[in-house]
Amino acid sequence: VLTLQRAKLRLASATPESTEFHDAAKALRLELSSREADGRGDVRIALREVARFLGDKTSTRTELRVAKDGSWFDVNGERHDLRSREVLSKMVLALTEARLSSDAGLAAADLIAATWPGELMTGASATSRLHSTVRRLRKMGLSELLLHEHGEYRLSQGSAVAWAD
């Protein structure tokens, strides 16, 4: 996070037309792409902030298509097969349904109930499973889309989400 913020400060102090600005922007974009899969919240927030600062249009409009049966999802043309990953499939379906039906987020308890219906587990176990599954989905390409805000999990409102035909 500190590296990203230092690079942002270097950019802010340079004039947009200067070679220093372009060199710093290029270095920062490399840093962003190498850190994209990082699941830590502070890194994701810094990445979004820096991407907005750079005015990077490609990272602000993500398209997600989800098969209605949950067998796969597609992020900006990259398909992920979920046929052998039932838990991931259930979570993607629950998040997509919430986003498309009411544009609301899901509380952790609701997302756990939708992903592991009827399973008896301790609160710590449920939380651990939830965080592990969210982290796995973020590493599969949903890092920009899958947000945890104000105690709710949601798919970003700034992205295009649709069921696949």
TORTIBA-53580 format. One record per residue (C-alpha): residue number from 1; x, y, z. Coordinates in nm, 4 decimals, padded with zeros to 6 digits. Last residue first. Layout:
k / east / north / up
NUM / X / Y / Z
...
! end
This chain:
k / east / north / up
165 / -02.8134 / -01.6628 / -02.2488
164 / -02.5713 / -01.5587 / -01.9753
163 / -02.7152 / -01.3789 / -01.6744
162 / -02.5963 / -01.0237 / -01.6427
161 / -02.3681 / -00.7966 / -01.4404
160 / -02.2232 / -00.4746 / -01.5825
159 / -02.0017 / -00.3042 / -01.3281
158 / -02.0256 / 00.0188 / -01.1329
157 / -02.2716 / -00.1347 / -00.8847
156 / -01.9992 / -00.3638 / -00.7606
155 / -02.1118 / -00.7128 / -00.6637
154 / -02.2058 / -00.7273 / -00.2999
153 / -02.1026 / -00.8536 / 00.0410
152 / -02.2453 / -00.6639 / 00.3361
151 / -02.0966 / -00.5430 / 00.6637
150 / -02.0758 / -00.1797 / 00.5544
149 / -01.8906 / -00.2724 / 00.2369
148 / -01.7378 / -00.6014 / 00.1283
147 / -01.6922 / -00.5907 / -00.2476
146 / -01.6719 / -00.8557 / -00.5179
145 / -01.6288 / -00.6757 / -00.8497
144 / -01.2691 / -00.5547 / -00.8623
143 / -01.1260 / -00.8775 / -00.7189
142 / -01.3681 / -01.0968 / -00.9177
141 / -01.1045 / -01.2505 / -01.1439
140 / -01.0466 / -01.5995 / -01.0040
139 / -00.8324 / -01.4615 / -00.7205
138 / -01.1359 / -01.2693 / -00.5977
137 / -01.3416 / -01.5880 / -00.6076
136 / -01.0836 / -01.7712 / -00.3933
135 / -01.0735 / -01.4869 / -00.1391
134 / -01.4538 / -01.4897 / -00.1132
133 / -01.4463 / -01.8665 / -00.0556
132 / -01.1821 / -01.8418 / 00.2174
131 / -01.3592 / -01.5522 / 00.3883
130 / -01.6906 / -01.7390 / 00.3923
129 / -01.5363 / -02.0643 / 00.5115
128 / -01.3615 / -01.8844 / 00.7984
127 / -01.6791 / -01.7023 / 00.8947
126 / -01.8783 / -02.0258 / 00.8956
125 / -01.6124 / -02.2019 / 01.1029
124 / -01.6010 / -01.9191 / 01.3554
123 / -01.9797 / -01.9137 / 01.3847
122 / -01.9910 / -02.2864 / 01.4450
121 / -02.1319 / -02.5151 / 01.1796
120 / -02.4604 / -02.6846 / 01.0931
119 / -02.5195 / -02.6996 / 00.7202
118 / -02.8763 / -02.6342 / 00.6019
117 / -02.7779 / -02.4244 / 00.3020
116 / -02.4009 / -02.3687 / 00.2639
115 / -02.3787 / -02.0902 / 00.0040
114 / -02.7191 / -01.9313 / 00.0605
113 / -02.6980 / -01.9536 / 00.4407
112 / -02.3404 / -01.8192 / 00.4383
111 / -02.4456 / -01.5292 / 00.2154
110 / -02.7354 / -01.4508 / 00.4479
109 / -02.5137 / -01.4619 / 00.7584
108 / -02.2507 / -01.2391 / 00.5933
107 / -02.5149 / -00.9791 / 00.5063
106 / -02.5969 / -00.9675 / 00.1374
105 / -02.5766 / -00.6532 / -00.0702
104 / -02.8609 / -00.4929 / -00.2549
103 / -02.9056 / -00.4246 / -00.6263
102 / -03.2612 / -00.5558 / -00.5807
101 / -03.2993 / -00.8450 / -00.8220
100 / -02.9826 / -00.8215 / -01.0310
99 / -02.7305 / -00.7705 / -00.7518
98 / -02.8956 / -01.0152 / -00.5116
97 / -02.9238 / -01.2831 / -00.7828
96 / -02.5606 / -01.2298 / -00.8836
95 / -02.4385 / -01.2586 / -00.5247
94 / -02.6412 / -01.5756 / -00.4616
93 / -02.5338 / -01.7351 / -00.7926
92 / -02.1660 / -01.6531 / -00.7328
91 / -02.1892 / -01.8032 / -00.3824
90 / -02.3609 / -02.1189 / -00.5032
89 / -02.1033 / -02.1710 / -00.7798
88 / -01.8102 / -02.1211 / -00.5458
87 / -01.9553 / -02.3853 / -00.3132
86 / -02.0270 / -02.6277 / -00.5985
85 / -01.6795 / -02.6202 / -00.7468
84 / -01.6686 / -02.9113 / -00.9928
83 / -01.8893 / -02.7374 / -01.2498
82 / -01.7428 / -02.3952 / -01.1700
81 / -01.5573 / -02.3253 / -01.4955
80 / -01.4114 / -01.9755 / -01.5183
79 / -01.4395 / -01.7847 / -01.8464
78 / -01.2272 / -01.4808 / -01.9294
77 / -01.4186 / -01.2480 / -02.1625
76 / -01.4374 / -00.9494 / -01.9286
75 / -01.5265 / -01.1736 / -01.6339
74 / -01.7137 / -01.4918 / -01.7338
73 / -01.8911 / -01.7227 / -01.4938
72 / -01.9441 / -02.0959 / -01.5055
71 / -02.1705 / -02.3875 / -01.4035
70 / -02.3963 / -02.1665 / -01.1927
69 / -02.7166 / -02.2948 / -01.3543
68 / -02.8038 / -01.9450 / -01.4763
67 / -02.4569 / -01.9088 / -01.6292
66 / -02.3005 / -01.5843 / -01.5071
65 / -02.1789 / -01.2899 / -01.7119
64 / -01.9633 / -01.0231 / -01.5486
63 / -01.8477 / -00.7089 / -01.7244
62 / -01.5984 / -00.4753 / -01.5614
61 / -01.6051 / -00.1038 / -01.6184
60 / -01.3633 / 00.0764 / -01.3876
59 / -01.0450 / -00.1166 / -01.4691
58 / -01.0460 / -00.0403 / -01.8409
57 / -01.1137 / 00.3291 / -01.7899
56 / -00.7833 / 00.3983 / -01.6161
55 / -00.8224 / 00.7578 / -01.4997
54 / -00.4837 / 00.7416 / -01.3306
53 / -00.6349 / 00.8630 / -01.0036
52 / -00.9221 / 00.6158 / -01.0392
51 / -00.6716 / 00.3310 / -01.0833
50 / -00.4779 / 00.4621 / -00.7807
49 / -00.7899 / 00.4596 / -00.5642
48 / -00.8971 / 00.1147 / -00.6827
47 / -00.5491 / -00.0254 / -00.6145
46 / -00.5362 / 00.1387 / -00.2707
45 / -00.8734 / -00.0130 / -00.1784
44 / -00.7653 / -00.3584 / -00.3010
43 / -00.4398 / -00.3309 / -00.1027
42 / -00.6221 / -00.2338 / 00.2172
41 / -00.8712 / -00.5176 / 00.1729
40 / -00.6127 / -00.7910 / 00.1444
39 / -00.6887 / -01.0403 / -00.1350
38 / -00.3858 / -00.9644 / -00.3518
37 / -00.4698 / -01.0852 / -00.7035
36 / -00.4232 / -00.7402 / -00.8581
35 / -00.0790 / -00.6772 / -00.7051
34 / 00.1361 / -00.7443 / -01.0133
33 / -00.1058 / -00.5542 / -01.2393
32 / -00.1039 / -00.2529 / -01.0104
31 / 00.2751 / -00.2440 / -00.9853
30 / 00.3027 / -00.2536 / -01.3633
29 / 00.0460 / 00.0280 / -01.3864
28 / 00.2512 / 00.2236 / -01.1328
27 / 00.5690 / 00.1858 / -01.3346
26 / 00.3911 / 00.3099 / -01.6492
25 / 00.2398 / 00.6019 / -01.4581
24 / 00.5810 / 00.6935 / -01.3136
23 / 00.7399 / 00.6878 / -01.6601
22 / 00.4523 / 00.8927 / -01.8053
21 / 00.4711 / 01.1495 / -01.5246
20 / 00.8500 / 01.1776 / -01.5475
19 / 00.8196 / 01.2188 / -01.9241
18 / 00.6211 / 01.5362 / -01.8614
17 / 00.2776 / 01.6146 / -02.0079
16 / 00.0838 / 01.5255 / -01.6906
15 / 00.3014 / 01.7610 / -01.4809
14 / 00.4649 / 01.5821 / -01.1916
13 / 00.3816 / 01.6220 / -00.8204
12 / 00.0652 / 01.4116 / -00.8395
11 / 00.2487 / 01.1300 / -01.0154
10 / 00.5170 / 01.1126 / -00.7482
9 / 00.2404 / 01.1159 / -00.4831
8 / 00.0662 / 00.8239 / -00.6577
7 / 00.3921 / 00.6305 / -00.6651
6 / 00.4326 / 00.6875 / -00.2924
5 / 00.0719 / 00.5717 / -00.2358
4 / 00.1254 / 00.2503 / -00.4306
3 / 00.4507 / 00.1716 / -00.2493
2 / 00.2834 / 00.2348 / 00.0882
1 / 00.0000 / 00.0000 / 00.0000
! end
